[in-house]
């Protein structure tokens, strides 16, 4: 069975973190904390850029 990444209905912003959590079958809170840490430790650029890229990929999927 082919898994497909999609934006989640459990969305706080655009559904990216929730979609990642659904894809890997883990708690969305863990993904959101990891995203917050990534954003903090890369001075915002890495986290924001990654979020936008993942959002665009999922939106066009």
mmCIF file as Biopython writes it, N, C-alpha, C and O atoms, coordinates in Angstrom:
data_model
#
loop_
_atom_site.group_PDB
_atom_site.id
_atom_site.type_symbol
_atom_site.label_atom_id
_atom_site.label_alt_id
_atom_site.label_comp_id
_atom_site.label_asym_id
_atom_site.label_entity_id
_atom_site.label_seq_id
_atom_site.pdbx_PDB_ins_code
_atom_site.Cartn_x
_atom_site.Cartn_y
_atom_site.Cartn_z
_atom_site.occupancy
_atom_site.B_iso_or_equiv
_atom_site.auth_seq_id
_atom_site.auth_asym_id
_atom_site.pdbx_PDB_model_num
ATOM 1   N N  . UNK A ? 1  ? 0.838  -1.179 0.000  1.0 0.0 1  A 1 
ATOM 2   C CA . UNK A ? 1  ? 0.000  0.000  0.000  1.0 0.0 1  A 1 
ATOM 3   C C  . UNK A ? 1  ? 0.885  1.245  0.000  1.0 0.0 1  A 1 
ATOM 4   O O  . UNK A ? 1  ? 1.803  1.366  0.812  1.0 0.0 1  A 1 
ATOM 5   N N  . UNK A ? 2  ? 0.610  2.137  -0.887 1.0 0.0 2  A 1 
ATOM 6   C CA . UNK A ? 2  ? 1.392  3.356  -1.012 1.0 0.0 2  A 1 
ATOM 7   C C  . UNK A ? 2  ? 0.869  4.414  -0.053 1.0 0.0 2  A 1 
ATOM 8   O O  . UNK A ? 2  ? -0.317 4.746  -0.050 1.0 0.0 2  A 1 
ATOM 9   N N  . UNK A ? 3  ? 1.794  4.945  0.775  1.0 0.0 3  A 1 
ATOM 10  C CA . UNK A ? 3  ? 1.414  6.038  1.667  1.0 0.0 3  A 1 
ATOM 11  C C  . UNK A ? 3  ? 1.659  7.338  0.948  1.0 0.0 3  A 1 
ATOM 12  O O  . UNK A ? 3  ? 2.637  7.478  0.215  1.0 0.0 3  A 1 
ATOM 13  N N  . UNK A ? 4  ? 0.773  8.290  1.156  1.0 0.0 4  A 1 
ATOM 14  C CA . UNK A ? 4  ? 0.886  9.590  0.516  1.0 0.0 4  A 1 
ATOM 15  C C  . UNK A ? 4  ? 0.828  10.671 1.585  1.0 0.0 4  A 1 
ATOM 16  O O  . UNK A ? 4  ? -0.058 10.665 2.440  1.0 0.0 4  A 1 
ATOM 17  N N  . UNK A ? 5  ? 1.785  11.603 1.531  1.0 0.0 5  A 1 
ATOM 18  C CA . UNK A ? 5  ? 1.803  12.694 2.498  1.0 0.0 5  A 1 
ATOM 19  C C  . UNK A ? 5  ? 0.757  13.724 2.107  1.0 0.0 5  A 1 
ATOM 20  O O  . UNK A ? 5  ? 0.658  14.112 0.943  1.0 0.0 5  A 1 
ATOM 21  N N  . UNK A ? 6  ? -0.019 14.163 3.084  1.0 0.0 6  A 1 
ATOM 22  C CA . UNK A ? 6  ? -1.021 15.198 2.850  1.0 0.0 6  A 1 
ATOM 23  C C  . UNK A ? 6  ? -1.109 16.082 4.079  1.0 0.0 6  A 1 
ATOM 24  O O  . UNK A ? 6  ? -0.684 15.691 5.166  1.0 0.0 6  A 1 
ATOM 25  N N  . UNK A ? 7  ? -1.652 17.252 3.910  1.0 0.0 7  A 1 
ATOM 26  C CA . UNK A ? 7  ? -1.851 18.171 5.021  1.0 0.0 7  A 1 
ATOM 27  C C  . UNK A ? 7  ? -2.938 17.616 5.929  1.0 0.0 7  A 1 
ATOM 28  O O  . UNK A ? 7  ? -3.888 16.983 5.466  1.0 0.0 7  A 1 
ATOM 29  N N  . UNK A ? 8  ? -2.791 17.856 7.208  1.0 0.0 8  A 1 
ATOM 30  C CA . UNK A ? 8  ? -3.700 17.297 8.197  1.0 0.0 8  A 1 
ATOM 31  C C  . UNK A ? 8  ? -4.870 18.222 8.466  1.0 0.0 8  A 1 
ATOM 32  O O  . UNK A ? 8  ? -4.779 19.439 8.306  1.0 0.0 8  A 1 
ATOM 33  N N  . UNK A ? 9  ? -5.966 17.618 8.877  1.0 0.0 9  A 1 
ATOM 34  C CA . UNK A ? 9  ? -7.115 18.401 9.348  1.0 0.0 9  A 1 
ATOM 35  C C  . UNK A ? 9  ? -6.861 18.873 10.783 1.0 0.0 9  A 1 
ATOM 36  O O  . UNK A ? 9  ? -7.499 19.811 11.261 1.0 0.0 9  A 1 
ATOM 37  N N  . UNK A ? 10 ? -5.908 18.198 11.470 1.0 0.0 10 A 1 
ATOM 38  C CA . UNK A ? 10 ? -5.496 18.584 12.826 1.0 0.0 10 A 1 
ATOM 39  C C  . UNK A ? 10 ? -4.439 19.681 12.696 1.0 0.0 10 A 1 
ATOM 40  O O  . UNK A ? 10 ? -3.267 19.471 13.005 1.0 0.0 10 A 1 
ATOM 41  N N  . UNK A ? 11 ? -4.871 20.840 12.237 1.0 0.0 11 A 1 
ATOM 42  C CA . UNK A ? 11 ? -3.935 21.904 11.877 1.0 0.0 11 A 1 
ATOM 43  C C  . UNK A ? 11 ? -3.929 23.024 12.905 1.0 0.0 11 A 1 
ATOM 44  O O  . UNK A ? 11 ? -4.979 23.471 13.367 1.0 0.0 11 A 1 
ATOM 45  N N  . UNK A ? 12 ? -2.739 23.466 13.251 1.0 0.0 12 A 1 
ATOM 46  C CA . UNK A ? 12 ? -2.581 24.662 14.077 1.0 0.0 12 A 1 
ATOM 47  C C  . UNK A ? 12 ? -2.272 25.859 13.176 1.0 0.0 12 A 1 
ATOM 48  O O  . UNK A ? 12 ? -2.697 26.980 13.454 1.0 0.0 12 A 1 
ATOM 49  N N  . UNK A ? 13 ? -1.538 25.614 12.113 1.0 0.0 13 A 1 
ATOM 50  C CA . UNK A ? 13 ? -1.216 26.677 11.166 1.0 0.0 13 A 1 
ATOM 51  C C  . UNK A ? 13 ? -1.691 26.273 9.774  1.0 0.0 13 A 1 
ATOM 52  O O  . UNK A ? 13 ? -2.694 26.789 9.282  1.0 0.0 13 A 1 
ATOM 53  N N  . UNK A ? 14 ? -0.979 25.361 9.148  1.0 0.0 14 A 1 
ATOM 54  C CA . UNK A ? 14 ? -1.373 24.927 7.810  1.0 0.0 14 A 1 
ATOM 55  C C  . UNK A ? 14 ? -1.543 23.413 7.718  1.0 0.0 14 A 1 
ATOM 56  O O  . UNK A ? 14 ? -1.949 22.908 6.672  1.0 0.0 14 A 1 
ATOM 57  N N  . UNK A ? 15 ? -1.245 22.684 8.778  1.0 0.0 15 A 1 
ATOM 58  C CA . UNK A ? 15 ? -1.420 21.242 8.781  1.0 0.0 15 A 1 
ATOM 59  C C  . UNK A ? 15 ? -0.180 20.446 8.451  1.0 0.0 15 A 1 
ATOM 60  O O  . UNK A ? 15 ? -0.259 19.229 8.286  1.0 0.0 15 A 1 
ATOM 61  N N  . UNK A ? 16 ? 0.970  21.102 8.350  1.0 0.0 16 A 1 
ATOM 62  C CA . UNK A ? 16 ? 2.205  20.412 7.984  1.0 0.0 16 A 1 
ATOM 63  C C  . UNK A ? 16 ? 2.651  19.462 9.099  1.0 0.0 16 A 1 
ATOM 64  O O  . UNK A ? 16 ? 2.897  18.284 8.839  1.0 0.0 16 A 1 
ATOM 65  N N  . UNK A ? 17 ? 2.755  19.948 10.308 1.0 0.0 17 A 1 
ATOM 66  C CA . UNK A ? 17 ? 3.214  19.105 11.429 1.0 0.0 17 A 1 
ATOM 67  C C  . UNK A ? 17 ? 2.232  17.966 11.685 1.0 0.0 17 A 1 
ATOM 68  O O  . UNK A ? 17 ? 2.645  16.835 11.944 1.0 0.0 17 A 1 
ATOM 69  N N  . UNK A ? 18 ? 0.953  18.254 11.616 1.0 0.0 18 A 1 
ATOM 70  C CA . UNK A ? 18 ? -0.049 17.205 11.774 1.0 0.0 18 A 1 
ATOM 71  C C  . UNK A ? 18 ? 0.030  16.177 10.673 1.0 0.0 18 A 1 
ATOM 72  O O  . UNK A ? 18 ? -0.159 14.986 10.921 1.0 0.0 18 A 1 
ATOM 73  N N  . UNK A ? 19 ? 0.308  16.619 9.454  1.0 0.0 19 A 1 
ATOM 74  C CA . UNK A ? 19 ? 0.465  15.701 8.323  1.0 0.0 19 A 1 
ATOM 75  C C  . UNK A ? 19 ? 1.679  14.809 8.474  1.0 0.0 19 A 1 
ATOM 76  O O  . UNK A ? 19 ? 1.626  13.621 8.155  1.0 0.0 19 A 1 
ATOM 77  N N  . UNK A ? 20 ? 2.766  15.372 8.958  1.0 0.0 20 A 1 
ATOM 78  C CA . UNK A ? 20 ? 3.973  14.575 9.202  1.0 0.0 20 A 1 
ATOM 79  C C  . UNK A ? 20 ? 3.686  13.537 10.279 1.0 0.0 20 A 1 
ATOM 80  O O  . UNK A ? 20 ? 4.092  12.381 10.158 1.0 0.0 20 A 1 
ATOM 81  N N  . UNK A ? 21 ? 2.993  13.946 11.325 1.0 0.0 21 A 1 
ATOM 82  C CA . UNK A ? 21 ? 2.658  13.026 12.413 1.0 0.0 21 A 1 
ATOM 83  C C  . UNK A ? 21 ? 1.761  11.894 11.919 1.0 0.0 21 A 1 
ATOM 84  O O  . UNK A ? 21 ? 1.961  10.741 12.301 1.0 0.0 21 A 1 
ATOM 85  N N  . UNK A ? 22 ? 0.786  12.201 11.087 1.0 0.0 22 A 1 
ATOM 86  C CA . UNK A ? 22 ? -0.090 11.160 10.539 1.0 0.0 22 A 1 
ATOM 87  C C  . UNK A ? 22 ? 0.688  10.218 9.630  1.0 0.0 22 A 1 
ATOM 88  O O  . UNK A ? 22 ? 0.460  9.009  9.656  1.0 0.0 22 A 1 
ATOM 89  N N  . UNK A ? 23 ? 1.598  10.751 8.830  1.0 0.0 23 A 1 
ATOM 90  C CA . UNK A ? 23 ? 2.382  9.942  7.899  1.0 0.0 23 A 1 
ATOM 91  C C  . UNK A ? 23 ? 3.248  8.931  8.648  1.0 0.0 23 A 1 
ATOM 92  O O  . UNK A ? 23 ? 3.339  7.770  8.248  1.0 0.0 23 A 1 
ATOM 93  N N  . UNK A ? 24 ? 3.887  9.377  9.743  1.0 0.0 24 A 1 
ATOM 94  C CA . UNK A ? 24 ? 4.756  8.503  10.514 1.0 0.0 24 A 1 
ATOM 95  C C  . UNK A ? 24 ? 4.049  7.849  11.698 1.0 0.0 24 A 1 
ATOM 96  O O  . UNK A ? 24 ? 4.675  7.117  12.464 1.0 0.0 24 A 1 
ATOM 97  N N  . UNK A ? 25 ? 2.752  8.108  11.854 1.0 0.0 25 A 1 
ATOM 98  C CA . UNK A ? 25 ? 1.927  7.530  12.908 1.0 0.0 25 A 1 
ATOM 99  C C  . UNK A ? 25 ? 2.498  7.813  14.305 1.0 0.0 25 A 1 
ATOM 100 O O  . UNK A ? 25 ? 2.678  6.902  15.114 1.0 0.0 25 A 1 
ATOM 101 N N  . UNK A ? 26 ? 2.777  9.094  14.568 1.0 0.0 26 A 1 
ATOM 102 C CA . UNK A ? 26 ? 3.260  9.523  15.876 1.0 0.0 26 A 1 
ATOM 103 C C  . UNK A ? 26 ? 2.402  10.690 16.364 1.0 0.0 26 A 1 
ATOM 104 O O  . UNK A ? 26 ? 1.569  11.216 15.627 1.0 0.0 26 A 1 
ATOM 105 N N  . UNK A ? 27 ? 2.616  11.075 17.596 1.0 0.0 27 A 1 
ATOM 106 C CA . UNK A ? 27 ? 1.846  12.154 18.217 1.0 0.0 27 A 1 
ATOM 107 C C  . UNK A ? 27 ? 2.222  13.505 17.578 1.0 0.0 27 A 1 
ATOM 108 O O  . UNK A ? 27 ? 3.409  13.815 17.476 1.0 0.0 27 A 1 
ATOM 109 N N  . UNK A ? 28 ? 1.253  14.303 17.151 1.0 0.0 28 A 1 
ATOM 110 C CA . UNK A ? 28 ? 1.551  15.605 16.532 1.0 0.0 28 A 1 
ATOM 111 C C  . UNK A ? 28 ? 2.313  16.551 17.454 1.0 0.0 28 A 1 
ATOM 112 O O  . UNK A ? 28 ? 3.059  17.407 16.979 1.0 0.0 28 A 1 
ATOM 113 N N  . UNK A ? 29 ? 2.133  16.407 18.766 1.0 0.0 29 A 1 
ATOM 114 C CA . UNK A ? 29 ? 2.837  17.275 19.701 1.0 0.0 29 A 1 
ATOM 115 C C  . UNK A ? 29 ? 4.348  17.075 19.603 1.0 0.0 29 A 1 
ATOM 116 O O  . UNK A ? 29 ? 5.108  18.039 19.701 1.0 0.0 29 A 1 
ATOM 117 N N  . UNK A ? 30 ? 4.785  15.845 19.412 1.0 0.0 30 A 1 
ATOM 118 C CA . UNK A ? 30 ? 6.214  15.559 19.270 1.0 0.0 30 A 1 
ATOM 119 C C  . UNK A ? 30 ? 6.768  16.237 18.028 1.0 0.0 30 A 1 
ATOM 120 O O  . UNK A ? 30 ? 7.858  16.809 18.066 1.0 0.0 30 A 1 
ATOM 121 N N  . UNK A ? 31 ? 6.034  16.179 16.939 1.0 0.0 31 A 1 
ATOM 122 C CA . UNK A ? 31 ? 6.482  16.819 15.690 1.0 0.0 31 A 1 
ATOM 123 C C  . UNK A ? 31 ? 6.523  18.332 15.866 1.0 0.0 31 A 1 
ATOM 124 O O  . UNK A ? 31 ? 7.456  18.983 15.395 1.0 0.0 31 A 1 
ATOM 125 N N  . UNK A ? 32 ? 5.533  18.895 16.530 1.0 0.0 32 A 1 
ATOM 126 C CA . UNK A ? 32 ? 5.509  20.347 16.735 1.0 0.0 32 A 1 
ATOM 127 C C  . UNK A ? 32 ? 6.655  20.812 17.627 1.0 0.0 32 A 1 
ATOM 128 O O  . UNK A ? 32 ? 7.236  21.870 17.386 1.0 0.0 32 A 1 
ATOM 129 N N  . UNK A ? 33 ? 6.983  20.036 18.647 1.0 0.0 33 A 1 
ATOM 130 C CA . UNK A ? 33 ? 8.122  20.382 19.510 1.0 0.0 33 A 1 
ATOM 131 C C  . UNK A ? 33 ? 9.424  20.292 18.722 1.0 0.0 33 A 1 
ATOM 132 O O  . UNK A ? 33 ? 10.280 21.169 18.836 1.0 0.0 33 A 1 
ATOM 133 N N  . UNK A ? 34 ? 9.578  19.240 17.927 1.0 0.0 34 A 1 
ATOM 134 C CA . UNK A ? 34 ? 10.784 19.097 17.101 1.0 0.0 34 A 1 
ATOM 135 C C  . UNK A ? 34 ? 10.896 20.253 16.111 1.0 0.0 34 A 1 
ATOM 136 O O  . UNK A ? 34 ? 11.989 20.771 15.882 1.0 0.0 34 A 1 
ATOM 137 N N  . UNK A ? 35 ? 9.781  20.655 15.527 1.0 0.0 35 A 1 
ATOM 138 C CA . UNK A ? 35 ? 9.790  21.787 14.601 1.0 0.0 35 A 1 
ATOM 139 C C  . UNK A ? 35 ? 10.179 23.079 15.322 1.0 0.0 35 A 1 
ATOM 140 O O  . UNK A ? 35 ? 10.953 23.876 14.792 1.0 0.0 35 A 1 
ATOM 141 N N  . UNK A ? 36 ? 9.651  23.285 16.510 1.0 0.0 36 A 1 
ATOM 142 C CA . UNK A ? 36 ? 9.983  24.485 17.281 1.0 0.0 36 A 1 
ATOM 143 C C  . UNK A ? 36 ? 11.468 24.515 17.623 1.0 0.0 36 A 1 
ATOM 144 O O  . UNK A ? 36 ? 12.102 25.568 17.550 1.0 0.0 36 A 1 
ATOM 145 N N  . UNK A ? 37 ? 12.024 23.365 17.997 1.0 0.0 37 A 1 
ATOM 146 C CA . UNK A ? 37 ? 13.455 23.294 18.291 1.0 0.0 37 A 1 
ATOM 147 C C  . UNK A ? 37 ? 14.293 23.561 17.044 1.0 0.0 37 A 1 
ATOM 148 O O  . UNK A ? 37 ? 15.291 24.280 17.108 1.0 0.0 37 A 1 
ATOM 149 N N  . UNK A ? 38 ? 13.894 22.986 15.914 1.0 0.0 38 A 1 
ATOM 150 C CA . UNK A ? 38 ? 14.597 23.244 14.655 1.0 0.0 38 A 1 
ATOM 151 C C  . UNK A ? 38 ? 14.585 24.726 14.319 1.0 0.0 38 A 1 
ATOM 152 O O  . UNK A ? 38 ? 15.609 25.286 13.928 1.0 0.0 38 A 1 
ATOM 153 N N  . UNK A ? 39 ? 13.451 25.348 14.469 1.0 0.0 39 A 1 
ATOM 154 C CA . UNK A ? 39 ? 13.331 26.775 14.180 1.0 0.0 39 A 1 
ATOM 155 C C  . UNK A ? 39 ? 14.180 27.605 15.131 1.0 0.0 39 A 1 
ATOM 156 O O  . UNK A ? 39 ? 14.837 28.556 14.706 1.0 0.0 39 A 1 
ATOM 157 N N  . UNK A ? 40 ? 14.174 27.260 16.403 1.0 0.0 40 A 1 
ATOM 158 C CA . UNK A ? 40 ? 14.940 28.002 17.399 1.0 0.0 40 A 1 
ATOM 159 C C  . UNK A ? 40 ? 16.445 27.879 17.149 1.0 0.0 40 A 1 
ATOM 160 O O  . UNK A ? 40 ? 17.165 28.877 17.169 1.0 0.0 40 A 1 
ATOM 161 N N  . UNK A ? 41 ? 16.915 26.658 16.915 1.0 0.0 41 A 1 
ATOM 162 C CA . UNK A ? 41 ? 18.350 26.431 16.787 1.0 0.0 41 A 1 
ATOM 163 C C  . UNK A ? 41 ? 18.918 26.837 15.424 1.0 0.0 41 A 1 
ATOM 164 O O  . UNK A ? 41 ? 20.138 26.889 15.265 1.0 0.0 41 A 1 
ATOM 165 N N  . UNK A ? 42 ? 18.078 27.119 14.456 1.0 0.0 42 A 1 
ATOM 166 C CA . UNK A ? 42 ? 18.564 27.608 13.164 1.0 0.0 42 A 1 
ATOM 167 C C  . UNK A ? 42 ? 18.209 29.075 12.965 1.0 0.0 42 A 1 
ATOM 168 O O  . UNK A ? 42 ? 18.193 29.577 11.841 1.0 0.0 42 A 1 
ATOM 169 N N  . UNK A ? 43 ? 17.926 29.752 14.068 1.0 0.0 43 A 1 
ATOM 170 C CA . UNK A ? 43 ? 17.583 31.182 14.053 1.0 0.0 43 A 1 
ATOM 171 C C  . UNK A ? 43 ? 16.400 31.466 13.131 1.0 0.0 43 A 1 
ATOM 172 O O  . UNK A ? 43 ? 16.325 32.529 12.515 1.0 0.0 43 A 1 
ATOM 173 N N  . UNK A ? 44 ? 15.487 30.518 13.044 1.0 0.0 44 A 1 
ATOM 174 C CA . UNK A ? 44 ? 14.261 30.724 12.286 1.0 0.0 44 A 1 
ATOM 175 C C  . UNK A ? 44 ? 14.330 30.327 10.828 1.0 0.0 44 A 1 
ATOM 176 O O  . UNK A ? 44 ? 13.333 29.873 10.267 1.0 0.0 44 A 1 
ATOM 177 N N  . UNK A ? 45 ? 15.475 30.485 10.206 1.0 0.0 45 A 1 
ATOM 178 C CA . UNK A ? 45 ? 15.564 30.256 8.759  1.0 0.0 45 A 1 
ATOM 179 C C  . UNK A ? 45 ? 15.308 28.808 8.378  1.0 0.0 45 A 1 
ATOM 180 O O  . UNK A ? 45 ? 14.509 28.541 7.480  1.0 0.0 45 A 1 
ATOM 181 N N  . UNK A ? 46 ? 15.966 27.873 9.040  1.0 0.0 46 A 1 
ATOM 182 C CA . UNK A ? 46 ? 15.808 26.460 8.685  1.0 0.0 46 A 1 
ATOM 183 C C  . UNK A ? 46 ? 14.400 25.961 8.893  1.0 0.0 46 A 1 
ATOM 184 O O  . UNK A ? 46 ? 13.855 25.256 8.043  1.0 0.0 46 A 1 
ATOM 185 N N  . UNK A ? 47 ? 13.806 26.319 10.014 1.0 0.0 47 A 1 
ATOM 186 C CA . UNK A ? 47 ? 12.454 25.861 10.312 1.0 0.0 47 A 1 
ATOM 187 C C  . UNK A ? 47 ? 11.411 26.449 9.386  1.0 0.0 47 A 1 
ATOM 188 O O  . UNK A ? 47 ? 10.533 25.736 8.899  1.0 0.0 47 A 1 
ATOM 189 N N  . UNK A ? 48 ? 11.503 27.738 9.140  1.0 0.0 48 A 1 
ATOM 190 C CA . UNK A ? 48 ? 10.535 28.406 8.263  1.0 0.0 48 A 1 
ATOM 191 C C  . UNK A ? 48 ? 10.684 27.907 6.823  1.0 0.0 48 A 1 
ATOM 192 O O  . UNK A ? 48 ? 9.690  27.643 6.146  1.0 0.0 48 A 1 
ATOM 193 N N  . UNK A ? 49 ? 11.917 27.782 6.366  1.0 0.0 49 A 1 
ATOM 194 C CA . UNK A ? 49 ? 12.158 27.303 5.005  1.0 0.0 49 A 1 
ATOM 195 C C  . UNK A ? 49 ? 11.661 25.871 4.836  1.0 0.0 49 A 1 
ATOM 196 O O  . UNK A ? 49 ? 11.024 25.551 3.832  1.0 0.0 49 A 1 
ATOM 197 N N  . UNK A ? 50 ? 11.946 25.013 5.803  1.0 0.0 50 A 1 
ATOM 198 C CA . UNK A ? 50 ? 11.489 23.622 5.740  1.0 0.0 50 A 1 
ATOM 199 C C  . UNK A ? 50 ? 9.964  23.561 5.740  1.0 0.0 50 A 1 
ATOM 200 O O  . UNK A ? 50 ? 9.379  22.786 4.984  1.0 0.0 50 A 1 
ATOM 201 N N  . UNK A ? 51 ? 9.314  24.368 6.577  1.0 0.0 51 A 1 
ATOM 202 C CA . UNK A ? 51 ? 7.857  24.380 6.660  1.0 0.0 51 A 1 
ATOM 203 C C  . UNK A ? 51 ? 7.239  24.789 5.320  1.0 0.0 51 A 1 
ATOM 204 O O  . UNK A ? 51 ? 6.287  24.165 4.851  1.0 0.0 51 A 1 
ATOM 205 N N  . UNK A ? 52 ? 7.784  25.834 4.716  1.0 0.0 52 A 1 
ATOM 206 C CA . UNK A ? 52 ? 7.262  26.302 3.431  1.0 0.0 52 A 1 
ATOM 207 C C  . UNK A ? 52 ? 7.447  25.266 2.327  1.0 0.0 52 A 1 
ATOM 208 O O  . UNK A ? 52 ? 6.543  25.050 1.519  1.0 0.0 52 A 1 
ATOM 209 N N  . UNK A ? 53 ? 8.605  24.630 2.290  1.0 0.0 53 A 1 
ATOM 210 C CA . UNK A ? 53 ? 8.859  23.620 1.264  1.0 0.0 53 A 1 
ATOM 211 C C  . UNK A ? 53 ? 7.920  22.433 1.430  1.0 0.0 53 A 1 
ATOM 212 O O  . UNK A ? 53 ? 7.339  21.954 0.456  1.0 0.0 53 A 1 
ATOM 213 N N  . UNK A ? 54 ? 7.770  21.958 2.669  1.0 0.0 54 A 1 
ATOM 214 C CA . UNK A ? 54 ? 6.874  20.828 2.916  1.0 0.0 54 A 1 
ATOM 215 C C  . UNK A ? 54 ? 5.431  21.203 2.604  1.0 0.0 54 A 1 
ATOM 216 O O  . UNK A ? 54 ? 4.686  20.389 2.058  1.0 0.0 54 A 1 
ATOM 217 N N  . UNK A ? 55 ? 5.031  22.413 2.942  1.0 0.0 55 A 1 
ATOM 218 C CA . UNK A ? 55 ? 3.671  22.871 2.645  1.0 0.0 55 A 1 
ATOM 219 C C  . UNK A ? 55 ? 3.419  22.880 1.136  1.0 0.0 55 A 1 
ATOM 220 O O  . UNK A ? 55 ? 2.375  22.414 0.678  1.0 0.0 55 A 1 
ATOM 221 N N  . UNK A ? 56 ? 4.363  23.404 0.374  1.0 0.0 56 A 1 
ATOM 222 C CA . UNK A ? 56 ? 4.197  23.460 -1.085 1.0 0.0 56 A 1 
ATOM 223 C C  . UNK A ? 56 ? 4.157  22.070 -1.704 1.0 0.0 56 A 1 
ATOM 224 O O  . UNK A ? 56 ? 3.381  21.825 -2.628 1.0 0.0 56 A 1 
ATOM 225 N N  . UNK A ? 57 ? 4.980  21.162 -1.207 1.0 0.0 57 A 1 
ATOM 226 C CA . UNK A ? 57 ? 4.969  19.793 -1.722 1.0 0.0 57 A 1 
ATOM 227 C C  . UNK A ? 57 ? 3.627  19.129 -1.426 1.0 0.0 57 A 1 
ATOM 228 O O  . UNK A ? 57 ? 3.041  18.491 -2.299 1.0 0.0 57 A 1 
ATOM 229 N N  . UNK A ? 58 ? 3.146  19.279 -0.203 1.0 0.0 58 A 1 
ATOM 230 C CA . UNK A ? 58 ? 1.885  18.632 0.186  1.0 0.0 58 A 1 
ATOM 231 C C  . UNK A ? 58 ? 0.701  19.266 -0.521 1.0 0.0 58 A 1 
ATOM 232 O O  . UNK A ? 58 ? -0.244 18.569 -0.890 1.0 0.0 58 A 1 
ATOM 233 N N  . UNK A ? 59 ? 0.739  20.566 -0.713 1.0 0.0 59 A 1 
ATOM 234 C CA . UNK A ? 59 ? -0.369 21.271 -1.367 1.0 0.0 59 A 1 
ATOM 235 C C  . UNK A ? 59 ? -0.509 20.838 -2.832 1.0 0.0 59 A 1 
ATOM 236 O O  . UNK A ? 59 ? -1.622 20.718 -3.346 1.0 0.0 59 A 1 
ATOM 237 N N  . UNK A ? 60 ? 0.623  20.607 -3.494 1.0 0.0 60 A 1 
ATOM 238 C CA . UNK A ? 60 ? 0.600  20.213 -4.905 1.0 0.0 60 A 1 
ATOM 239 C C  . UNK A ? 60 ? 0.482  18.713 -5.102 1.0 0.0 60 A 1 
ATOM 240 O O  . UNK A ? 60 ? 0.465  18.237 -6.237 1.0 0.0 60 A 1 
ATOM 241 N N  . UNK A ? 61 ? 0.402  17.969 -4.022 1.0 0.0 61 A 1 
ATOM 242 C CA . UNK A ? 61 ? 0.331  16.517 -4.094 1.0 0.0 61 A 1 
ATOM 243 C C  . UNK A ? 61 ? -1.045 16.021 -4.315 1.0 0.0 61 A 1 
ATOM 244 O O  . UNK A ? 61 ? -1.259 14.812 -4.398 1.0 0.0 61 A 1 
#
